[in-house]
Amino acid sequence: MENLIRRYQGEPVEIMDRYGRVHRGVIDGDPPRGGMFLRTGFGRRFIPFFLIAAIFLSRFRRRRIF
């Protein structure tokens, strides 16, 4: 998962968590162990890997990458 996060670092993404909530933002910084930071308009949010159900690239029409 860390390799996937590094590959799309700086890209706008949508992340769907296990509970169906969608988080939109840009993958930010070096991924910490066990999660990733998502930069939104309101700051940075930490999202643990176990919550991520799907990641979509926003610049392509909902192309699923995980």
N, CA, C and O atoms as a GROMACS GRO file, in nm:
protein
  264
    1MET      N    1   0.083  -0.119   0.000
    1MET     CA    2   0.000   0.000   0.000
    1MET      C    3   0.088   0.126   0.000
    1MET      O    4   0.053   0.225  -0.063
    2GLU      N    5   0.201   0.121   0.070
    2GLU     CA    6   0.287   0.239   0.075
    2GLU      C    7   0.342   0.273  -0.063
    2GLU      O    8   0.357   0.391  -0.096
    3ASN      N    9   0.374   0.172  -0.144
    3ASN     CA   10   0.422   0.198  -0.280
    3ASN      C   11   0.316   0.267  -0.364
    3ASN      O   12   0.346   0.357  -0.443
    4LEU      N   13   0.191   0.226  -0.347
    4LEU     CA   14   0.080   0.288  -0.419
    4LEU      C   15   0.063   0.434  -0.378
    4LEU      O   16   0.040   0.520  -0.462
    5ILE      N   17   0.075   0.461  -0.249
    5ILE     CA   18   0.062   0.597  -0.198
    5ILE      C   19   0.177   0.684  -0.251
    5ILE      O   20   0.155   0.798  -0.290
    6ARG      N   21   0.298   0.630  -0.252
    6ARG     CA   22   0.413   0.707  -0.303
    6ARG      C   23   0.398   0.736  -0.453
    6ARG      O   24   0.435   0.844  -0.499
    7ARG      N   25   0.344   0.642  -0.528
    7ARG     CA   26   0.328   0.661  -0.672
    7ARG      C   27   0.231   0.776  -0.703
    7ARG      O   28   0.253   0.851  -0.798
    8TYR      N   29   0.125   0.790  -0.625
    8TYR     CA   30   0.024   0.892  -0.650
    8TYR      C   31   0.036   1.011  -0.555
    8TYR      O   32  -0.059   1.088  -0.540
    9GLN      N   33   0.150   1.028  -0.492
    9GLN     CA   34   0.174   1.141  -0.402
    9GLN      C   35   0.162   1.272  -0.481
    9GLN      O   36   0.221   1.286  -0.588
   10GLY      N   37   0.088   1.367  -0.427
   10GLY     CA   38   0.067   1.496  -0.493
   10GLY      C   39  -0.049   1.496  -0.590
   10GLY      O   40  -0.080   1.600  -0.648
   11GLU      N   41  -0.114   1.382  -0.610
   11GLU     CA   42  -0.227   1.371  -0.702
   11GLU      C   43  -0.358   1.393  -0.626
   11GLU      O   44  -0.370   1.352  -0.511
   12PRO      N   45  -0.457   1.456  -0.691
   12PRO     CA   46  -0.589   1.466  -0.629
   12PRO      C   47  -0.658   1.329  -0.632
   12PRO      O   48  -0.664   1.264  -0.737
   13VAL      N   49  -0.710   1.287  -0.518
   13VAL     CA   50  -0.773   1.155  -0.507
   13VAL      C   51  -0.903   1.164  -0.428
   13VAL      O   52  -0.929   1.262  -0.358
   14GLU      N   53  -0.984   1.061  -0.442
   14GLU     CA   54  -1.100   1.038  -0.356
   14GLU      C   55  -1.075   0.906  -0.287
   14GLU      O   56  -1.039   0.807  -0.350
   15ILE      N   57  -1.095   0.904  -0.157
   15ILE     CA   58  -1.075   0.782  -0.080
   15ILE      C   59  -1.208   0.745  -0.016
   15ILE      O   60  -1.268   0.826   0.054
   16MET      N   61  -1.252   0.622  -0.040
   16MET     CA   62  -1.374   0.572   0.023
   16MET      C   63  -1.333   0.483   0.139
   16MET      O   64  -1.256   0.389   0.121
   17ASP      N   65  -1.384   0.514   0.258
   17ASP     CA   66  -1.347   0.432   0.373
   17ASP      C   67  -1.444   0.315   0.388
   17ASP      O   68  -1.541   0.303   0.313
   18ARG      N   69  -1.418   0.231   0.484
   18ARG     CA   70  -1.498   0.110   0.506
   18ARG      C   71  -1.642   0.141   0.542
   18ARG      O   72  -1.729   0.056   0.528
   19TYR      N   73  -1.668   0.263   0.588
   19TYR     CA   74  -1.802   0.301   0.631
   19TYR      C   75  -1.879   0.375   0.522
   19TYR      O   76  -1.990   0.422   0.546
   20GLY      N   77  -1.820   0.385   0.401
   20GLY     CA   78  -1.887   0.448   0.289
   20GLY      C   79  -1.864   0.598   0.277
   20GLY      O   80  -1.914   0.660   0.182
   21ARG      N   81  -1.791   0.658   0.370
   21ARG     CA   82  -1.763   0.801   0.361
   21ARG      C   83  -1.656   0.826   0.256
   21ARG      O   84  -1.563   0.746   0.242
   22VAL      N   85  -1.668   0.936   0.183
   22VAL     CA   86  -1.572   0.971   0.079
   22VAL      C   87  -1.492   1.092   0.126
   22VAL      O   88  -1.549   1.193   0.168
   23HIS      N   89  -1.360   1.081   0.119
   23HIS     CA   90  -1.268   1.190   0.156
   23HIS      C   91  -1.197   1.232   0.029
   23HIS      O   92  -1.139   1.149  -0.041
   24ARG      N   93  -1.200   1.363  -0.001
   24ARG     CA   94  -1.134   1.416  -0.121
   24ARG      C   95  -1.018   1.505  -0.080
   24ARG      O   96  -1.028   1.580   0.017
   25GLY      N   97  -0.909   1.494  -0.154
   25GLY     CA   98  -0.794   1.577  -0.126
   25GLY      C   99  -0.674   1.535  -0.208
   25GLY      O  100  -0.687   1.465  -0.308
   26VAL      N  101  -0.556   1.578  -0.164
   26VAL     CA  102  -0.430   1.548  -0.231
   26VAL      C  103  -0.343   1.469  -0.134
   26VAL      O  104  -0.331   1.506  -0.017
   27ILE      N  105  -0.283   1.361  -0.181
   27ILE     CA  106  -0.194   1.282  -0.096
   27ILE      C  107  -0.074   1.368  -0.063
   27ILE      O  108  -0.007   1.420  -0.152
   28ASP      N  109  -0.047   1.383   0.066
   28ASP     CA  110   0.051   1.480   0.114
   28ASP      C  111   0.161   1.413   0.193
   28ASP      O  112   0.134   1.326   0.277
   29GLY      N  113   0.284   1.453   0.168
   29GLY     CA  114   0.398   1.412   0.249
   29GLY      C  115   0.436   1.267   0.236
   29GLY      O  116   0.375   1.191   0.161
   30ASP      N  117   0.540   1.230   0.309
   30ASP     CA  118   0.587   1.093   0.314
   30ASP      C  119   0.489   1.011   0.396
   30ASP      O  120   0.457   1.051   0.508
   31PRO      N  121   0.439   0.899   0.346
   31PRO     CA  122   0.339   0.824   0.421
   31PRO      C  123   0.396   0.767   0.551
   31PRO      O  124   0.496   0.694   0.549
   32PRO      N  125   0.334   0.799   0.664
   32PRO     CA  126   0.380   0.740   0.790
   32PRO      C  127   0.343   0.591   0.794
   32PRO      O  128   0.261   0.545   0.715
   33ARG      N  129   0.404   0.520   0.884
   33ARG     CA  130   0.376   0.377   0.896
   33ARG      C  131   0.230   0.355   0.934
   33ARG      O  132   0.182   0.407   1.035
   34GLY      N  133   0.160   0.278   0.852
   34GLY     CA  134   0.022   0.242   0.885
   34GLY      C  135  -0.085   0.338   0.837
   34GLY      O  136  -0.201   0.321   0.873
   35GLY      N  137  -0.050   0.437   0.756
   35GLY     CA  138  -0.152   0.530   0.711
   35GLY      C  139  -0.098   0.629   0.610
   35GLY      O  140   0.011   0.613   0.557
   36MET      N  141  -0.178   0.732   0.584
   36MET     CA  142  -0.140   0.835   0.490
   36MET      C  143  -0.202   0.968   0.531
   36MET      O  144  -0.300   0.971   0.605
   37PHE      N  145  -0.144   1.078   0.483
   37PHE     CA  146  -0.200   1.209   0.507
   37PHE      C  147  -0.270   1.256   0.380
   37PHE      O  148  -0.217   1.242   0.270
   38LEU      N  149  -0.389   1.312   0.396
   38LEU     CA  150  -0.466   1.368   0.287
   38LEU      C  151  -0.483   1.516   0.313
   38LEU      O  152  -0.541   1.555   0.415
   39ARG      N  153  -0.432   1.600   0.222
   39ARG     CA  154  -0.445   1.745   0.237
   39ARG      C  155  -0.577   1.789   0.174
   39ARG      O  156  -0.601   1.765   0.056
   40THR      N  157  -0.660   1.853   0.254
   40THR     CA  158  -0.788   1.906   0.206
   40THR      C  159  -0.783   2.057   0.218
   40THR      O  160  -0.680   2.113   0.256
   41GLY      N  161  -0.891   2.122   0.186
   41GLY     CA  162  -0.896   2.267   0.198
   41GLY      C  163  -0.892   2.314   0.342
   41GLY      O  164  -0.870   2.433   0.367
   42PHE      N  165  -0.914   2.225   0.437
   42PHE     CA  166  -0.920   2.260   0.579
   42PHE      C  167  -0.799   2.216   0.659
   42PHE      O  168  -0.797   2.233   0.781
   43GLY      N  169  -0.699   2.160   0.595
   43GLY     CA  170  -0.581   2.112   0.666
   43GLY      C  171  -0.544   1.973   0.621
   43GLY      O  172  -0.577   1.932   0.510
   44ARG      N  173  -0.475   1.899   0.708
   44ARG     CA  174  -0.433   1.763   0.677
   44ARG      C  175  -0.511   1.664   0.763
   44ARG      O  176  -0.541   1.692   0.879
   45ARG      N  177  -0.544   1.551   0.705
   45ARG     CA  178  -0.617   1.447   0.776
   45ARG      C  179  -0.540   1.316   0.763
   45ARG      O  180  -0.498   1.279   0.654
   46PHE      N  181  -0.522   1.246   0.874
   46PHE     CA  182  -0.456   1.116   0.874
   46PHE      C  183  -0.561   1.009   0.850
   46PHE      O  184  -0.665   1.006   0.917
   47ILE      N  185  -0.536   0.920   0.754
   47ILE     CA  186  -0.627   0.810   0.726
   47ILE      C  187  -0.550   0.680   0.738
   47ILE      O  188  -0.458   0.655   0.660
   48PRO      N  189  -0.586   0.596   0.836
   48PRO     CA  190  -0.516   0.468   0.852
   48PRO      C  191  -0.549   0.372   0.738
   48PRO      O  192  -0.659   0.375   0.683
   49PHE      N  193  -0.452   0.288   0.701
   49PHE     CA  194  -0.471   0.195   0.590
   49PHE      C  195  -0.589   0.101   0.612
   49PHE      O  196  -0.656   0.065   0.515
   50PHE      N  197  -0.615   0.059   0.735
   50PHE     CA  198  -0.722  -0.037   0.757
   50PHE      C  199  -0.861   0.021   0.730
   50PHE      O  200  -0.957  -0.054   0.714
   51LEU      N  201  -0.873   0.154   0.723
   51LEU     CA  202  -1.002   0.216   0.692
   51LEU      C  203  -1.026   0.230   0.542
   51LEU      O  204  -1.141   0.247   0.500
   52ILE      N  205  -0.921   0.224   0.461
   52ILE     CA  206  -0.935   0.252   0.318
   52ILE      C  207  -0.996   0.132   0.246
   52ILE      O  208  -0.943   0.021   0.251
   53ALA      N  209  -1.109   0.156   0.179
   53ALA     CA  210  -1.173   0.052   0.100
   53ALA      C  211  -1.139   0.068  -0.048
   53ALA      O  212  -1.123  -0.031  -0.119
   54ALA      N  213  -1.127   0.193  -0.096
   54ALA     CA  214  -1.095   0.220  -0.237
   54ALA      C  215  -1.032   0.357  -0.250
   54ALA      O  216  -1.062   0.448  -0.172
   55ILE      N  217  -0.944   0.371  -0.349
   55ILE     CA  218  -0.882   0.499  -0.380
   55ILE      C  219  -0.910   0.527  -0.527
   55ILE      O  220  -0.887   0.441  -0.612
   56PHE      N  221  -0.959   0.647  -0.558
   56PHE     CA  222  -0.988   0.686  -0.695
   56PHE      C  223  -0.905   0.809  -0.730
   56PHE      O  224  -0.894   0.902  -0.649
   57LEU      N  225  -0.846   0.810  -0.848
   57LEU     CA  226  -0.779   0.931  -0.897
   57LEU      C  227  -0.885   1.028  -0.944
   57LEU      O  228  -0.976   0.989  -1.018
   58SER      N  229  -0.876   1.153  -0.903
   58SER     CA  230  -0.978   1.251  -0.938
   58SER      C  231  -0.960   1.310  -1.078
   58SER      O  232  -1.057   1.353  -1.139
   59ARG      N  233  -0.837   1.313  -1.129
   59ARG     CA  234  -0.822   1.376  -1.260
   59ARG      C  235  -0.866   1.284  -1.372
   59ARG      O  236  -0.892   1.332  -1.482
   60PHE      N  237  -0.875   1.156  -1.348
   60PHE     CA  238  -0.934   1.063  -1.445
   60PHE      C  239  -1.071   1.026  -1.391
   60PHE      O  240  -1.093   1.028  -1.270
   61ARG      N  241  -1.160   0.995  -1.476
   61ARG     CA  242  -1.298   0.972  -1.432
   61ARG      C  243  -1.311   0.848  -1.345
   61ARG      O  244  -1.338   0.738  -1.395
   62ARG      N  245  -1.291   0.865  -1.218
   62ARG     CA  246  -1.309   0.761  -1.117
   62ARG      C  247  -1.242   0.630  -1.154
   62ARG      O  248  -1.304   0.524  -1.147
   63ARG      N  249  -1.115   0.638  -1.192
   63ARG     CA  250  -1.036   0.519  -1.221
   63ARG      C  251  -0.991   0.459  -1.088
   63ARG      O  252  -0.915   0.522  -1.014
   64ARG      N  253  -1.035   0.343  -1.059
   64ARG     CA  254  -1.004   0.278  -0.931
   64ARG      C  255  -0.862   0.227  -0.932
   64ARG      O  256  -0.820   0.161  -1.027
   65ILE      N  257  -0.787   0.257  -0.826
   65ILE     CA  258  -0.650   0.208  -0.818
   65ILE      C  259  -0.628   0.112  -0.704
   65ILE      O  260  -0.521   0.052  -0.694
   66PHE      N  261  -0.725   0.095  -0.617
   66PHE     CA  262  -0.712  -0.005  -0.512
   66PHE      C  263  -0.849  -0.053  -0.470
   66PHE      O  264  -0.860  -0.138  -0.382
   0.00000   0.00000   0.00000
